[in-house]
Every structure is written in C-alpha cells, then in structure tokens.
Amino acid sequence: MKKVFFISILILAGCLGFSQDKTSGDLSDEQILQLIQKSRPSNGGVIPADLKNRLGATHMDGQYCFTKEPYIIEGAKKMQELGYGILKLWLAKGNGNAGGYKFNSDWKLTRTMTLKELAQHPYYSEVFDMPFKVFALNINDGFANASTEDQTKTLTRVENEFYDLTKYFLTKYKKREVTFILEMWEGDWTLRGGTQPSAKWKEVGVPADAPIRVKNMIDWVTARQKGVDRARNEIKKSKCLVYNSIEVNRVFDGLEGIPTLTTSVLPKVKVDMVSWSSYDGRTLDGLLMYKGIDIIRKYLVPTSYMKGKKVVFIGEVGRPENIENQTRESIREFWDLNMGVYLAQNIPYIIQWELFCNEPKVGPRTQDRNKTNDELRGFWLIRPDGTKGWAQEYFEELLAKSNKH
C-alpha cells in the first residue's frame, strides 16, 4: 500500500484554544480515507462545540442586496443573523467606492489612504464593532503593482502600514477577545501575475523570470510579517489577537517542480499562518484535500509568536449550486465529505465562498442591479430570492448540533 507522509496533527492549544489531536505517524491512503469517513458529521463525526467560531463565509462583490444599508454592513448583519462567528472581507484601497461593496454605499476613498485609515472608515468600524470572534481580511496593499525601481520603497511602506494597522487593532480592541487575520487573496495567482492563460504554468511552462517573482514574493510576505511583529512587540497587553497569513492556491503544482508559494516561498519566510484557497484539493473522496493540508504544514515555518504551532486554515472553499446539475444531495455530499477532512485535520477556520453569489453565469460582475437566481452560478448561502442555499441548510444542522454540546 502506498504510504504518504503525515505531519503531526495541528496542535492548537494556547492562543487558538483548541486541544491537541494525538493522531500521528505514517498513514496509507486507505487509512486516510477511513479517517475521513469516520470524521464525517453524517457518520457520527464529533462536531466541535465551538463550531460557530470555526465556520464562516466571505462577503465580497455579491451581485444582489436586500436592504438599503451600506452593502458591507448588510452582509455583516446577515452573517450575524445566520449565527456565524467568522466573517471574511476585503480591505482594499482605491478611488470612489470600495470594490465589491458598492450597493447603497458612499465610500469616498482615495488612493492615498493607509490601511489604518481604511480600517477606521465608518463602514468598516461599524462592522468591526459587531461581535464576531474572527475577521479574516484580504488586504490589497499595492505591492503587486509596484515597478522594480519602486519595490524597496514600496516594501518599507507595506511594512509600516501593516505595523500601523496591527497596532490600531491591538489598541482599539485591547479589552475584547477578537482575532484579526491579515491575509492576501490566492497568492499563487499574484506570483503569476493574474489568472490569464499565461498564468497556467503547468500547461504553458514556467516563465524565465520566475526566480525574480519568487524573490519578490518572499520580500513582500516578509515585509507584511515584520510590520505585524513590530506592533505585537510593542502592544503586549491586549485581548485582541492579530495574525499575518499567506494564502496559497496551487499546492499540487509544486510537487511537479513548478514554483509555488507552498514549495518556493513558505520555506524561505516565517509567517504566523497559512490560508488555503483549496479548489485544487477538491476530489470525490477527500484524499487530496487531506494531503494538501499536510503538504502545506510540511513547508510552513511559523514565527516564534506561534510557539511551534503550524496553523493551516481553509480560507476559501465552495461549490456553485446553480450549474452542472447540482442537487441538494450533491451539495450536502460535497460539504459533509470536506467537513470530514477538516474535522480529521482539526482545522481551526473554514470559510465558505460565499455569503451572496458574486459570479454571473455570463457577463461581468457589475453591482449595478440585483441579479436573479437564474443569472448566477450559485456560490451562496442566501439566494437572490431570499431563500437559503443548500450549503446553508447543511451548516445550520451542524451549528444546531454543536450548540447541544
């Protein structure tokens, strides 16, 4: 039987508040599959009592709204209403309206705003004051658009902005037990310059400047982490926690010699956590999802702040409910299988894509009108007609069971 390496299951005592899973050693594929099946909620897998604070969704660029409230606030309130303790948002600079939160909003943003100033915006402030336990923030700090000549200056700015933002959170919320995770969106696509055909390195080949791209990514991640570290070293007495995370999304390409964040960047940097946008791990049996988590842990070098804990979480995962003849049963099967993986691996945060669907079946994302159910692919917890998606129905059952513990 083929053996696979198996990194010791994540120890999440201390700062993350999870108990140690004692499972360790070499597991065969068959043993992993048995563990996944045993851990599935539908097969009696143990649902954590704190599931509310481990399960959440992203609110970003939905193509419909239900109220006249600023869109970011509407979505945050809906997540509260649904009973989730985790909310993922974009914290992005720009002119005019914040991209992804245009409905019923008057942002008045400028390109000169710092991340701290953006976090202090009345819309973000209102959301951050809501009683979520975890905010995951995808932060666009402008580094990806910097020219080679400007990179040194830009890295200094990035470090200082992450320092100021971290210090702001640690200070403002020092009396509150809340966690802010500062991350990026799908860093492997950033490494490759986007999602266009030329970014499909497995199909078209690795470009000659890949080593330079990898170095730039290492420098960028290091600058963000240094900013967070500086602030935490200054503000030590705070109930609020702030972590820096890197998000990977092409884990298995690295096993074929293709430069990835997992294999080429993680071993060269120290970061608090790693988020996985895990679409490349989706299979019918859960095996790749399980192995992908182990692969990331293998290459992760945690900061001293993490005290040896290798924290990997699921920053994005989902299945569109409105295409490819999906049914309630197929969606429940997808989620129950993957929850079996996440529970077996003791994953601390699982973030569904997303609250309101952002992907039209055809045409661009506009936020100029409310799209209908039939116009969208179905990445949702709540449909445009106000009904609950099949994923939401499944999550409600899990949350209800966890509340009985």
Protein Blocks (a to p, Z undefined) as FASTA:
>chain_A
ZZddddddddfehjlopacdfbgcjddfklmmmmmmmmpmklopacdfklmmmgccddeh
iabdfbfbdfklmmmmmmmmnopabdcddddedehjaehilgopafkpafkbcfklmmmp
mklmmmmmpccfbdcddddehlmmpcfklmmmmmmmmmmmmmmmmmmmmmmmmmbccddd
dddehkllmmnopabfklmmmlnopafklmmmmmmmmmmmmmmmmmmmmmmmmmmbcfbd
cddddddfblmlmmnopacfklmmmmmpccfbdcddfklmgcfkommmmmmmmmmmmmpc
cdfklnopacdddfbgcddfkgghiafklmmmmmmmmmmmmmmnopabdcdddfbdcbdf
bdcdfklaccdfklpgoiafbdfkopacfklmmmmmmmmmmmmZZ
